Amino acid sequence: MPTTTPITTSTRPPRLALAALTLCTFAVHGYHPLAEDGGLYVAGVESSLNPVLFPNDLPFVRATTHYSLFTPVLATLVRLTHIALPWLLLLADLTGIVLTLYAAWLIAAQCWPSQRTQLLATSLVAAWFTLPIAGTSLLLMDPYVTARTFSTPLSLLAIAFALQLPTRRSLTRSAITLVAAAAFHPLMAAYAVGIIIALHIAKLPTHRAQIRAYATLTTLVLAAAAFLHFTAPAESPATTAAAFSRYYWFLSQWQWFELLGIIGPLIVLTLLLRSTNPTTPQAALCRAAIAIGLIATLVSALFAHEHFPTHLVARLQPLRQFLPIYAVMIILLGGTLAELTSRKLGVLAPAFVLVMAAIMFTVQRQTFPASLHLELPHRAHANPWQQAFLWARENTPTNALFAIDANYITTANEDGQTFRATAQRSVLPDFSKDGGEAAIQPALADAWQAGATTQLNLSTLTDPARDARLLPLNATWVLLHSAAPTSHNCPYNNGTVKICTLLQGANPN
């Protein structure tokens, strides 16, 4: 088999088209800077800019700053440019979109000479920008800013450079972008390395050489996973509880439709491979993505089990390998559809992209039903939970320590909006977001378990029962559902939630 030869192409993309796609992507998928993981990262930046914030829960606030330059980079940019953090987050989000679409175009440009095909492949990435990655609890790209906002496009750029002819220039570019991706998110960069290694194997000149190399790679990966598993230290009960709180770490806990999220892309890539000349860059990408996807699935199936005494391999989340696999699949699928419909049915591929974008817009509106679709800086928040969080920021002391139901972030119409980043006040650990940090960093597990257990069903408790839980942890304020019974003073109530003091003998609400 001859060596795969990428199509010679300029690295100058159609700038106006990418600019238009960027704005369309932003408009379709929305922007929620303080929601979900975005709030975790923003709290870390807020703490770096103002060290007096979060005096009672600093370990959780700084959990996202370990092994990542995200927080110091954004904090430094705020200090140097004097751009307010909300506006800088917006610029960062748009930058992440631009870089991702450029990387997608660059990969497509190595595969097809037609600019129409390149743009349609890139457009499908734009349409599926917030596509869930199987059952991994990841999206292709988030509608908020995290370390993945930069690590994902940088990883895709590294893949694009690796797809080019193996010159010193292309190899250097691939290495530099991988290092940059690792600076923001080492784990996701490691999985980009995995698919790049598989891609170089896929470009070997014979099937026999490829099979031997893939067998060697599989053996090495499994040996490394086995070493980590059998040498991992024993876990505390709290660490194990934190691991169990991340159901998506374990294939046995996935729903059937989540399992399709692994099987489906591998089937699509196999079909694309069968319909493609084996010497093309598309075929090499298919072989690489299929091989590394099977290896990741095998590692997870063998070493990520709830009943094991340690969960170190599960903590590394090997199925996150599917994020770059999904990106590659979407680019190849979009380009192939464009090629198949380039003559008599040329309108079908653009129509498909538009339908997908409309579906994803609908999904995003259903995901954030109580929030503005575009939460731009200085726009008034429509979400009553956010309104309560902002009241707390304006009307409580900096050293206040809040308690909220442990599962508040998954409450209907709360929309995943995070208290800590919005209110800029300390809060006892919650089950969902802080549980994720504790699962990754076992040193936080005991504090997480104590806080999350203490805050279960706060709105259903009586004052004596609630006070008996919260006062020993030095909580000074509590956020409850508006209908929750309490005789404590509640200076804020918006009909959905209320904020109450935990002072003994407070006046009735």
N, C-alpha and C positions, 0 to 999 in steps of 0.2 A: 504494500500500500504506500503511495507517495505521501510525503510529509504534507500536512495541512498548510495551505497557503492563503492567508487572509487577503481580501480584496484591497488593493491600494486605494487609499482615500485621504482626502484632506482632513486635518483635525479641526478645521474651522466649521462649526455647525451653522445651520441657518438661524441666525440670532433672533430675527423677528419671530420666526415660528416658535422657537423655544421660549421667548419672552411671553408670547400669547398663551402657550401651553402652561407656563408657570402660573399666570393669572387665572386661567381656567381651573387648574388643579387646586389652587388656593380657594377659589369660589365654590367648587364642587365639594371638596372634602372638609371645609371649615377650618376653624382655628380656635383652640381652647387652651390657652397657655398655662393655666393653673390646674388642669384636670389630670387625673391619673398619675402616671410617672412624671409628667411635666411638672406637677406641683412638687414632687420630691426633689427634682433637680433645681427648680427655682428657689426653693427654701435654702438649699446649700449656697446658692449665689447670694441670696439676701443676707445670710449669716456672714459670709465673707465680706460683704460691703458694710455691714453694721454688726460688729461682734457682740453687742449687748443684747441682740435678739436671741430668743430660744435658750434662756439660761437653764431650763429644767429638762430639756430633751435633746441636748446638743449631739449626743452620739447618733441618734437617728437622723438628725438634720445633716450631719457630716458623712453619713453612710455612703452617699453617692459620690463623695469626693475622693474616695480611695481608688487608687490605680487609674484615675482619669484626670485629664487636664481641662475637662469641661468647665468646672467651677472657676479655677484661676484664670482661664482664658476670658470667660465672659465678665468676670469681676474686673479684670485688668482693662478690658475694652470700655467698660462703663467709666472707670477712673480716667482713662486716657482721652476718650472722646467726649465725655460729659453727656452722652446720650442716656436718657433715663432707661432703666432696665426694661420696662414694658415695651418701649420702642425697639430696644436692642433685640429682645426676644422675637419681635415681629420680623425684624431684618434677618435674624438667624433662621427663622422658619422659611422665609422666602429664599434665602441662600441655600438651605438644604434641598428645597424643591428644585432650584436651578441646577445644582450639582448632580442631583439624582437623574434628572431628565437628560442632562449633558452626558452623563456616564452611560445611560441607556442608549442614547443616540450613537455614542462612540462604539459600543458593542455592535449595534445594528449596522453601523457603517463598515465594520470589518466583515460583515456577512453578505450584504447586498449592495450592489452599485446604485440601485434606484433610490433617488431621494424621496420619492413617494413612499416606498417601502420602509425606508429608515424612519420617516416621520410617523407613519402609521404604527410601527413597532413602538416608537417612543410614546405615541398617543395612548396606546393601550396601557403602558406603565402609568401614565397620568390618570387614566380612567380608573385603574385598579390600585391607586396609590395607597389607600387604607385597607387593602385586602387582608383579612386574617391569615396568618401563616399556620395552617393546620390547627392543632390544638395547643400551640405553644404559648398562648397568651401574648403573642407578638402580632403587630401589623407590619405590612411591608414598609410603610412610613407612617409616623404618628401625626395627628393634627395638633401637635404641641411640640415643644423643643426639649430634646433630651440628648444624651451623648450619641444615641443612634442617629440623630438628625445629621451628624457629620460622619460617623463611622460607616454608615450604610453607603452613601454615595462614594466615599473614599475607597471602600472595599470594591464597589462596582468599577470604579476607575482602575483599580489594580487588576481586576479581571480583564478589563478592556485592553490594558497594556500587555498583559500576559498573552492575550489572544493574537497580538501582532507577531510579526516575524521576530525570532529571538535574537535581537541585536543588543549591544551594550546599552543603547539608549532606551529601548523598550523595557529591558530588564531593570534598569535603574529607576525608571518611572514607576514600574510596578512595585518595586521595593520601597520607594519613597512614600507612595500613597498608602501602602500597607502599614508602614511605621506611623504615618499620620493617623490612620484609622485606629491603630493600637493605642495611640496617645489619648484618644477619646474613649475607646471601649475595647480593652484588650481581648475580652472573650469573643466578641463578634469579629474582631480582626483575625483571631485564630481560626475561626470557621471560614473566613475568606481565604486564608492560607490553604485550608483543606481543599477547597474547590480549585484553587490555582495549581496545587500539586497534581490534582486529578486531571486538570486541563493539560498540563505539560505531558503527563502520561498518555493522554488521549491523542497527542500529536506525534507519538512515536511511530516509526515507519511501518511496523507490521503488527498484525493482530496478536501474534504470539508474544511479542515484546510488551504489548499493552497488558495482556492477561497476566504475564509474569509480574509486571510492575504493580498492577492493581492487587494481585495476591500478596505481594510483599507489603504494600501499603496497608492492606487490611490486617495482616499479621502484626505489623508494628503498632497500629492503632489499638487493636485488641490487647496486645501485650501491655501497652501503656495503661489502658483502662483497668486491666487486671491488677497491675502493680498498684495503681492508686486505690483500687477497691480493697485489696488485701492488706495494704499498709496503713490505711486510714485509721485515725484514732477513734476510740469509742465515743459515742455521742451521749450527751446528757438528755434526760427526758424532754426538756424544753427545746433543745435543738431538733430532736426527732419530731416533736409537735409542730415546730416551724416548717420542717420539711414536708410533713403530711398536709400542711395548709396549702401547699402548692400542688394541687392535684395533677396539673399538667406536666409535672416532672415524670409521671409514671404512666406508661402506655396502658397498663391494666385499668386505669381509671378514666380513660378517654371514652367519650360517646362514639357510637358507630360512625356518625357523620364526621367526627374529628379524625378518625382513622382514615376516612376517605381523603382527608387533606394531605395525607402522606402518600397513599396509593395513587390518587388521581394524578398528581404532577408527574410521578414516575411513569404512569401509563401514557400521559400526553407526550412526555419526552421520548418514550420508546416509539410511539407512532411517528413523531417528527423525525426521529433517527431513521426509521425504515423508509421514509419518503424522501430522504436527503442523500445526495452523493456523499459517500463516506470520506472523501478527501476535503470536504468543505469545512470552514470554521463552524458552521451550524452543527455539523455532525460531531465535531470535537467537543463543543459545548454540551451537546446532548449526552455524549458518553461520559464526560466528566461529572455532570450533574447527577446522572443516574448512579454512577459508581459511588460517589461520595454520599449520596442520599441513602443508598443501601448500607454503606458502612456505618453511618450515623444511626440508622434504625437498628442495626445489629447490636451496636454498643448499648443503645438504650434498652433493647429487649433483654440483653444478657446481664447488665450491671445496674439498671435503675429500677429497683423493686422495693416496695414498701417494707416487706418482711426482712430485708437485709439489716444487719446490725449497724451498718454505716451507710451514708447516702452521699458520699463525696462525688461519685460519678454523676449521680442525679443532679447534684448541685451545679455541675458544669453544664447541664442542660444540652446534651449532645444534639437534640432535635432542633435546636436553634440553627443548625447547619442548613435547615430548609429555607431560611430567609434568602440567602443568595441563590438558592436553587429556584425558589419562586420567581425571583427577579429575572433570572436567565430564561425560565420557562415562558414568562409573559412576553419578553422581548422576542423570543423565537416564535411563539405562537402568533403574535401580532404581525411580524414580518412575513411569516408563511401565509397567513390569511390574506395579506396585501398582495403577495405574489400570485396566489391562486385566483384572486379576483381582479387582476390588473387589466384584463382585456374587456370581455363583454359584461362582466358583473362588477365593474370598478366601484360602484356606489355601496356595495355590501359591506366592505371592510370599514369605511368611515361610519356607516350606519350602526354597525356592531359596536364600535367604540362609543358612539353617542348613547346607545342604549345602556351599555355598561356604566357609563358615567352617570346617567340618570338613576340607575339602580343604586349606585354607591352614594349618590346624593341623598336618596331616600333613606338608605341605611344610616347615614350619619345623622340625619334629622331625628330618626327614631332612637339613636344612641344618646343624643343630647336634646331630648324634647323640651326641657324647661330652660335651656340656655340659648343665648344668641348663637346663630350659626357662625358668625365671625365676631369673636370677642376681641375687638380692636381696643387699643389703649384709650382710656378715658371714656369709653362708652358705658352707660349705666347698665348694671347687671340686671337681667330679667329673672334670674334664678333666685328664689327666696332664701335658699341655703347660702348662696354667695352673699346676699344682702346681709344676712345675719353675721357671716364671717367678717364682713367689712365693718359692721357696727362694733364688733369686738376689737378690731384693730384701732378704731377711733376712740373707744370709750373705756378701755380697760388698761391697766398698767402693763408696762413691758415685761415685768416679771410674773404676770398672771399665768396660772397653770389650769388649763381647761380639761374637762372630761366630756366625751361625746360617746354615744353608743358605739361599741366596737365595730359594728357593721354599717356605720352611717354612710360610708362611701358607696355601698351597693343598694341603698334605699331608693325606692322608686322616685324618679324625677330629681334626685340629688345630682345625677349626671357625672358622678365620679369627681366632682369638684373637691379639691383638697383644702382642709381647714388651715393647716400650718402655713402654707405659702400665701394664702389669701389674707388671713388674719394677722400674720406675722407674730403669732403668739404660740407659746408652748402648749402641747396637748399630750395627754397620755397616749401610749401606743395603741393604734387601731389594729384590727385583725388583718385587713387586706394589704394596704400599702406598707405599713411597718412590718407586717408579717413577711412580706417579700424580702425586706432588708434583713430581717432576722434569719430567714432561711438561707440567705447567701453568706451572712456574717454571723456565725454561731455565738460570738461574744455578746450579741444583742438579744439572744433568745430568751434568757431568764427575765429581763426587763419587759420584753414584748409579751411573754406569756402572762406575767403578773398584770400588766396594764390591760391587755385585751380581755382577760378573764374578768377583771374587776368591772369593766364597762359593758358587760353583756346586758342587754335589755334594760338600760337605765330608765327609760321613759315609763316602764311598767312597774317600777318599784315605788314603795312608800318612802317618804323622807328619811325615817330612821334607818331603813335598810340601805338606801342609797348613800346616806352620810357615813354609815358604818363602813362602806366599801371605799369611799373616795377620800374622806378626811385623813385617814392614815397615810395616804399617798401625797398629802399636801396639796390636793386640788383646791382651787379657790373659786372656780366658776364651772358651771355645767350647762351644756346645751341640750335641751329636751324638745320632744315634739310638743306642739302648742297645747294639746289636750292632756298632757301628762299632769297628774295631780301633784301639787307641791304647795307648801306654805312659805317657802323661801321667797325672797324678793326677786322679781323677774323684770328688770327694767326694759327689756326688749322682747317684743312678741309681734311677729308679722303674720300670724295666722297659720303658718306652717311649722315654724320652730320658735322657741323662746330661749333666752339666755338668762340664767339665774345665778345669784351668788350662793356660795356654800357657807356663809357666815352663820354661826349659831344664833338662833333667836331673831332671824331676819323677819321683817314685816311680811304679811301675806301678799300674794300677787294681786 
